[in-house]
Protein backbone atom coordinates (compact mmCIF):
# COMPACT_ATOMS: atom_id res chain seq x y z
CA UNK A 1 0.00 0.00 0.00
CA UNK A 2 2.72 2.48 1.00
CA UNK A 3 4.81 1.75 -2.08
CA UNK A 4 1.73 1.87 -4.32
CA UNK A 5 0.87 5.31 -2.93
CA UNK A 6 4.37 6.51 -3.81
CA UNK A 7 4.09 5.01 -7.28
CA UNK A 8 0.91 7.03 -7.88
CA UNK A 9 2.48 10.23 -6.49
CA UNK A 10 5.70 9.81 -8.49
CA UNK A 11 3.77 9.09 -11.67
CA UNK A 12 1.63 12.19 -11.15
CA UNK A 13 4.53 14.55 -10.39
CA UNK A 14 7.40 13.06 -12.40
CA UNK A 15 7.41 15.99 -14.84
CA UNK A 16 7.86 18.65 -12.18
CA UNK A 17 11.31 20.25 -11.94
CA UNK A 18 13.53 17.92 -9.84
CA UNK A 19 15.53 20.96 -8.71
CA UNK A 20 12.39 22.28 -7.03
CA UNK A 21 10.45 19.15 -6.06
CA UNK A 22 11.50 16.14 -4.03
CA UNK A 23 9.60 13.37 -2.27
CA UNK A 24 9.72 12.91 1.51
CA UNK A 25 8.69 9.34 2.18
CA UNK A 26 7.53 9.66 5.76
CA UNK A 27 7.52 12.62 8.11
CA UNK A 28 8.71 11.71 11.60
CA UNK A 29 8.44 7.93 11.63
CA UNK A 30 6.68 7.20 14.88
CA UNK A 31 8.48 6.57 18.12
CA UNK A 32 9.36 2.94 18.53
CA UNK A 33 8.93 2.07 14.84
CA UNK A 34 11.30 -0.79 14.16
CA UNK A 35 14.20 0.37 11.96
CA UNK A 36 14.33 -2.87 9.94
CA UNK A 37 10.62 -2.56 9.09
CA UNK A 38 11.07 1.11 8.21
CA UNK A 39 13.93 0.30 5.84
CA UNK A 40 11.83 -2.34 4.08
CA UNK A 41 9.06 0.24 3.60
CA UNK A 42 11.53 2.86 2.41
CA UNK A 43 13.21 0.52 -0.09
CA UNK A 44 9.87 -0.60 -1.55
CA UNK A 45 8.71 3.01 -1.88
CA UNK A 46 12.02 4.09 -3.45
CA UNK A 47 11.75 1.28 -5.99
CA UNK A 48 8.21 2.42 -6.83
CA UNK A 49 9.27 6.03 -7.26
CA UNK A 50 12.28 5.10 -9.39
CA UNK A 51 9.96 3.36 -11.88
CA UNK A 52 8.71 6.85 -12.76
CA UNK A 53 11.64 9.17 -12.07
CA UNK A 54 15.31 8.86 -11.24
CA UNK A 55 15.92 12.61 -11.19
CA UNK A 56 13.89 13.61 -8.14
CA UNK A 57 15.62 13.42 -4.77
CA UNK A 58 13.93 11.35 -2.11
CA UNK A 59 14.03 12.47 1.50
CA UNK A 60 14.34 9.88 4.27
CA UNK A 61 14.92 10.03 8.00
CA UNK A 62 15.65 7.67 10.84
CA UNK A 63 13.00 6.25 13.09
CA UNK A 64 12.04 7.81 16.42
CA UNK A 65 10.55 10.98 14.96
CA UNK A 66 13.50 11.84 12.70
CA UNK A 67 15.63 12.47 15.78
CA UNK A 68 19.30 13.15 15.18
CA UNK A 69 20.02 10.90 18.19
CA UNK A 70 19.23 7.84 16.05
CA UNK A 71 21.42 8.57 13.02
CA UNK A 72 24.25 6.27 14.21
CA UNK A 73 22.08 3.18 13.60
CA UNK A 74 20.71 4.51 10.28
CA UNK A 75 23.17 3.57 7.55
CA UNK A 76 22.85 5.29 4.17
CA UNK A 77 20.69 3.44 1.72
CA UNK A 78 21.71 2.16 -1.74
CA UNK A 79 19.93 4.84 -3.79
CA UNK A 80 22.37 7.66 -4.53
CA UNK A 81 19.77 10.41 -4.92
CA UNK A 82 18.63 10.52 -1.30
CA UNK A 83 18.69 13.39 1.16
CA UNK A 84 18.66 12.56 4.86
CA UNK A 85 16.59 14.78 7.10
CA UNK A 86 16.40 15.27 10.83
CA UNK A 87 14.22 17.29 13.17
CA UNK A 88 15.25 19.16 16.28
CA UNK A 89 12.91 19.85 19.17
CA UNK A 90 15.37 19.04 21.95
CA UNK A 91 15.37 19.59 24.82
CA UNK A 92 11.70 18.62 24.86
CA UNK A 93 11.15 19.93 28.38
CA UNK A 94 12.04 23.36 26.96
CA UNK A 95 10.59 23.38 23.43
CA UNK A 96 7.35 21.62 24.38
CA UNK A 97 6.67 23.30 27.72
CA UNK A 98 3.07 24.30 28.28
CA UNK A 99 1.67 22.10 25.49
CA UNK A 100 -1.32 20.36 27.03
CA UNK A 101 -1.46 17.85 24.16
CA UNK A 102 2.06 16.54 24.84
CA UNK A 103 2.60 13.56 27.10
CA UNK A 104 4.34 13.86 29.43
CA UNK A 105 3.23 17.39 30.16
CA UNK A 106 6.08 19.85 30.69
CA UNK A 107 5.00 22.89 32.74
CA UNK A 108 6.06 26.37 31.66
CA UNK A 109 9.08 28.04 33.26
CA UNK A 110 11.94 25.97 31.83
CA UNK A 111 14.81 28.13 30.59
CA UNK A 112 17.55 27.46 28.08
CA UNK A 113 20.27 26.73 28.75
CA UNK A 114 19.33 25.00 31.96
CA UNK A 115 22.56 26.11 33.62
CA UNK A 116 24.90 24.12 35.81
CA UNK A 117 22.38 21.32 36.31
CA UNK A 118 21.94 20.40 32.65
CA UNK A 119 18.77 18.39 32.24
CA UNK A 120 18.58 14.93 30.73
CA UNK A 121 16.64 16.38 27.82
CA UNK A 122 19.20 19.12 27.23
CA UNK A 123 21.88 16.44 26.96
CA UNK A 124 19.90 14.98 24.06
CA UNK A 125 20.37 18.23 22.13
CA UNK A 126 24.16 18.27 22.48
CA UNK A 127 24.59 14.52 22.03
CA UNK A 128 22.21 14.56 19.06
CA UNK A 129 24.27 17.18 17.26
CA UNK A 130 27.48 15.23 17.96
CA UNK A 131 25.97 12.01 16.61
CA UNK A 132 24.52 13.66 13.51
CA UNK A 133 27.75 15.42 12.59
CA UNK A 134 29.78 12.24 13.13
CA UNK A 135 27.33 10.35 10.88
CA UNK A 136 27.66 12.94 8.12
CA UNK A 137 31.45 12.90 8.43
CA UNK A 138 31.51 9.11 8.20
CA UNK A 139 29.16 8.73 5.24
CA UNK A 140 29.51 12.08 3.43
CA UNK A 141 25.76 11.97 2.77
CA UNK A 142 23.60 15.06 2.25
CA UNK A 143 21.55 16.13 5.28
CA UNK A 144 19.18 18.94 6.10
CA UNK A 145 17.18 20.07 9.09
CA UNK A 146 13.60 19.57 7.98
CA UNK A 147 11.93 20.92 11.13
CA UNK A 148 12.88 22.70 14.30
CA UNK A 149 11.22 25.16 16.58
CA UNK A 150 9.93 26.19 19.96
CA UNK A 151 6.47 26.62 21.42
CA UNK A 152 5.11 29.99 22.47
CA UNK A 153 5.34 29.23 26.21
CA UNK A 154 9.10 29.82 26.32
CA UNK A 155 10.59 33.08 27.56
CA UNK A 156 12.08 35.36 24.89
CA UNK A 157 15.68 35.27 26.10
CA UNK A 158 15.74 31.47 26.28
CA UNK A 159 14.10 31.26 22.86
CA UNK A 160 16.82 33.47 21.36
CA UNK A 161 19.55 31.41 23.04
CA UNK A 162 18.10 28.13 21.74
CA UNK A 163 17.70 29.50 18.22
CA UNK A 164 21.22 30.92 18.31
CA UNK A 165 22.70 27.58 19.42
CA UNK A 166 20.98 25.63 16.64
CA UNK A 167 21.48 28.30 13.96
CA UNK A 168 25.18 28.44 14.81
CA UNK A 169 25.44 24.66 14.41
CA UNK A 170 23.66 24.89 11.05
CA UNK A 171 25.82 27.72 9.72
CA UNK A 172 29.12 26.31 11.04
CA UNK A 173 28.39 22.96 9.43
CA UNK A 174 26.80 24.27 6.21
CA UNK A 175 23.52 22.44 6.78
CA UNK A 176 20.40 23.62 4.93
CA UNK A 177 17.28 24.00 7.04
CA UNK A 178 13.57 24.84 7.29
CA UNK A 179 12.12 26.67 10.28
C-alpha positions as CSV (number, residue, x, y, z in Angstrom):
1,X,0.0,0.0,0.0
2,X,2.7,2.5,1.0
3,X,4.8,1.8,-2.1
4,X,1.7,1.9,-4.3
5,X,0.9,5.3,-2.9
6,X,4.4,6.5,-3.8
7,X,4.1,5.0,-7.3
8,X,0.9,7.0,-7.9
9,X,2.5,10.2,-6.5
10,X,5.7,9.8,-8.5
11,X,3.8,9.1,-11.7
12,X,1.6,12.2,-11.1
13,X,4.5,14.6,-10.4
14,X,7.4,13.1,-12.4
15,X,7.4,16.0,-14.8
16,X,7.9,18.7,-12.2
17,X,11.3,20.2,-11.9
18,X,13.5,17.9,-9.8
19,X,15.5,21.0,-8.7
20,X,12.4,22.3,-7.0
21,X,10.4,19.2,-6.1
22,X,11.5,16.1,-4.0
23,X,9.6,13.4,-2.3
24,X,9.7,12.9,1.5
25,X,8.7,9.3,2.2
26,X,7.5,9.7,5.8
27,X,7.5,12.6,8.1
28,X,8.7,11.7,11.6
29,X,8.4,7.9,11.6
30,X,6.7,7.2,14.9
31,X,8.5,6.6,18.1
32,X,9.4,2.9,18.5
33,X,8.9,2.1,14.8
34,X,11.3,-0.8,14.2
35,X,14.2,0.4,12.0
36,X,14.3,-2.9,9.9
37,X,10.6,-2.6,9.1
38,X,11.1,1.1,8.2
39,X,13.9,0.3,5.8
40,X,11.8,-2.3,4.1
41,X,9.1,0.2,3.6
42,X,11.5,2.9,2.4
43,X,13.2,0.5,-0.1
44,X,9.9,-0.6,-1.5
45,X,8.7,3.0,-1.9
46,X,12.0,4.1,-3.4
47,X,11.8,1.3,-6.0
48,X,8.2,2.4,-6.8
49,X,9.3,6.0,-7.3
50,X,12.3,5.1,-9.4
51,X,10.0,3.4,-11.9
52,X,8.7,6.9,-12.8
53,X,11.6,9.2,-12.1
54,X,15.3,8.9,-11.2
55,X,15.9,12.6,-11.2
56,X,13.9,13.6,-8.1
57,X,15.6,13.4,-4.8
58,X,13.9,11.4,-2.1
59,X,14.0,12.5,1.5
60,X,14.3,9.9,4.3
61,X,14.9,10.0,8.0
62,X,15.7,7.7,10.8
63,X,13.0,6.3,13.1
64,X,12.0,7.8,16.4
65,X,10.6,11.0,15.0
66,X,13.5,11.8,12.7
67,X,15.6,12.5,15.8
68,X,19.3,13.1,15.2
69,X,20.0,10.9,18.2
70,X,19.2,7.8,16.0
71,X,21.4,8.6,13.0
72,X,24.3,6.3,14.2
73,X,22.1,3.2,13.6
74,X,20.7,4.5,10.3
75,X,23.2,3.6,7.5
76,X,22.9,5.3,4.2
77,X,20.7,3.4,1.7
78,X,21.7,2.2,-1.7
79,X,19.9,4.8,-3.8
80,X,22.4,7.7,-4.5
81,X,19.8,10.4,-4.9
82,X,18.6,10.5,-1.3
83,X,18.7,13.4,1.2
84,X,18.7,12.6,4.9
85,X,16.6,14.8,7.1
86,X,16.4,15.3,10.8
87,X,14.2,17.3,13.2
88,X,15.3,19.2,16.3
89,X,12.9,19.9,19.2
90,X,15.4,19.0,22.0
91,X,15.4,19.6,24.8
92,X,11.7,18.6,24.9
93,X,11.1,19.9,28.4
94,X,12.0,23.4,27.0
95,X,10.6,23.4,23.4
96,X,7.3,21.6,24.4
97,X,6.7,23.3,27.7
98,X,3.1,24.3,28.3
99,X,1.7,22.1,25.5
100,X,-1.3,20.4,27.0
101,X,-1.5,17.8,24.2
102,X,2.1,16.5,24.8
103,X,2.6,13.6,27.1
104,X,4.3,13.9,29.4
105,X,3.2,17.4,30.2
106,X,6.1,19.9,30.7
107,X,5.0,22.9,32.7
108,X,6.1,26.4,31.7
109,X,9.1,28.0,33.3
110,X,11.9,26.0,31.8
111,X,14.8,28.1,30.6
112,X,17.6,27.5,28.1
113,X,20.3,26.7,28.8
114,X,19.3,25.0,32.0
115,X,22.6,26.1,33.6
116,X,24.9,24.1,35.8
117,X,22.4,21.3,36.3
118,X,21.9,20.4,32.7
119,X,18.8,18.4,32.2
120,X,18.6,14.9,30.7
121,X,16.6,16.4,27.8
122,X,19.2,19.1,27.2
123,X,21.9,16.4,27.0
124,X,19.9,15.0,24.1
125,X,20.4,18.2,22.1
126,X,24.2,18.3,22.5
127,X,24.6,14.5,22.0
128,X,22.2,14.6,19.1
129,X,24.3,17.2,17.3
130,X,27.5,15.2,18.0
131,X,26.0,12.0,16.6
132,X,24.5,13.7,13.5
133,X,27.8,15.4,12.6
134,X,29.8,12.2,13.1
135,X,27.3,10.4,10.9
136,X,27.7,12.9,8.1
137,X,31.5,12.9,8.4
138,X,31.5,9.1,8.2
139,X,29.2,8.7,5.2
140,X,29.5,12.1,3.4
141,X,25.8,12.0,2.8
142,X,23.6,15.1,2.3
143,X,21.6,16.1,5.3
144,X,19.2,18.9,6.1
145,X,17.2,20.1,9.1
146,X,13.6,19.6,8.0
147,X,11.9,20.9,11.1
148,X,12.9,22.7,14.3
149,X,11.2,25.2,16.6
150,X,9.9,26.2,20.0
151,X,6.5,26.6,21.4
152,X,5.1,30.0,22.5
153,X,5.3,29.2,26.2
154,X,9.1,29.8,26.3
155,X,10.6,33.1,27.6
156,X,12.1,35.4,24.9
157,X,15.7,35.3,26.1
158,X,15.7,31.5,26.3
159,X,14.1,31.3,22.9
160,X,16.8,33.5,21.4
161,X,19.6,31.4,23.0
162,X,18.1,28.1,21.7
163,X,17.7,29.5,18.2
164,X,21.2,30.9,18.3
165,X,22.7,27.6,19.4
166,X,21.0,25.6,16.6
167,X,21.5,28.3,14.0
168,X,25.2,28.4,14.8
169,X,25.4,24.7,14.4
170,X,23.7,24.9,11.0
171,X,25.8,27.7,9.7
172,X,29.1,26.3,11.0
173,X,28.4,23.0,9.4
174,X,26.8,24.3,6.2
175,X,23.5,22.4,6.8
176,X,20.4,23.6,4.9
177,X,17.3,24.0,7.0
178,X,13.6,24.8,7.3
179,X,12.1,26.7,10.3
